[in-house]
Amino acid sequence: MLSFQRRLDLLDHIPRYPNKITTRQLLDLLEANGHESLIIRKIQRDLEAIESMGMFGLEVDKRSKPYGWSINLNWKKLNIALMDANSALAFSTLKEVAGTLLPESTLDDLSPYFEKADIIINSEKSPLISHWKKSVALINSNNPVSLPLPDKEALTKIKKAIFHKKQMSADLKRYLLPNKDPIWKRYHHINPLGLIQREYVVTLICSIGCFHQKIYKFPIAFIKDVQLDDADVTVPKHFNFEQTKNSYFRSNVSQKEILLSLLARKDSYFVMSNAKFSDNQVTIETESSEIVKISATVEDNPKLRAFLRGLGNTIEVLEPSSLRRYFKEQAQELLAKYQ
């Protein structure tokens, strides 16, 4: 492990060509960073071992002494031929989740690694890795409705526009008038500011024009006929992608903290999954062997109410009275509709 860490630290100190560093300089840098019991020959063996692997672009200039070590100026990839089973598993997993969140140029560069990873995992030489791949899965929650798939060409061009920080033009599907069918309208000078994916829905975060400060959110399924422009993106003055991401699924409805108290069946999804509403949640037994009482400080918002509705008759909200009254009214409305 010490040898492995030492070699990683060596790579951190080696510059790209045409800059070079000597073995003695590397030894001094390692000692300054806490490595002990080093000699020149040990560093030389490490460098020769790394060079022989062919994975890090390490080269040595032997035209004059002391020899100079550097990283090849054009090196930027791992050696595919030397990919091991663990790396193959990592690339195979990345392939499953990277489609929307990586630019096409990066995906194109990675495609040989994805192909090599599939070959390694499917070979008999890595049965444990193959077994792992067949035993672990990422599954999005089942959606009972059919969602329109995003236009692949539109998504590709949007990612390219974001990557190169260029404006774009596109047809956008808009609901402009109440009780009227949506229309497709051509917009120019669209500033693509980011992409957010939630399960299967991919949304473009954007603004329009140079002076308009409003931030828009358009599902990719509502965008077609994308064309990149030569103009650079103009970012609204107060735009912050991190804040937009964090507030993206919040409601504009006023929200406040409440002390939630409810009864839950022990066989409910919430109890059986050992879930928590908040860090201060308290769960206690009741007189019924099948029921527990749960209390927690939570934010009262549409997301919480939707989750509680999804738990159905496995829970009963006790407090606050306003939330209990809300569910009582919901139940009465449902009963009236289904009588």
Secondary structure, DSSP 8 states (H G I E B T S, - for coil): -HHHHHHHHHHHH--BTT--B-HHHHHHHHHHTT--S--HHHHHHHHHHHHHHTSS-EEEE-SSSS-EEEE-TT--S--GGG--HHHHHHHHHHHHH-TTTS-HHHHHHHHHHHHHHHHHHHSTT-HHHHHHHHH--------SS------HHHHHHHHHHHHHTEEEEEEEEE--STTS--EEEEEEEEEEEEEEEETTEEEEEEEESSS----EEEEGGGEEEEEEEEEE----TT--HHHHHHHTT--SS--EEEEEEEEEETTSHHHHTT--SSTT-EEEE-SSTTEEEEEEEEEESHHHHHHHHHTGGGEEEEESHHHHHHHHHHHHHHHHHH-
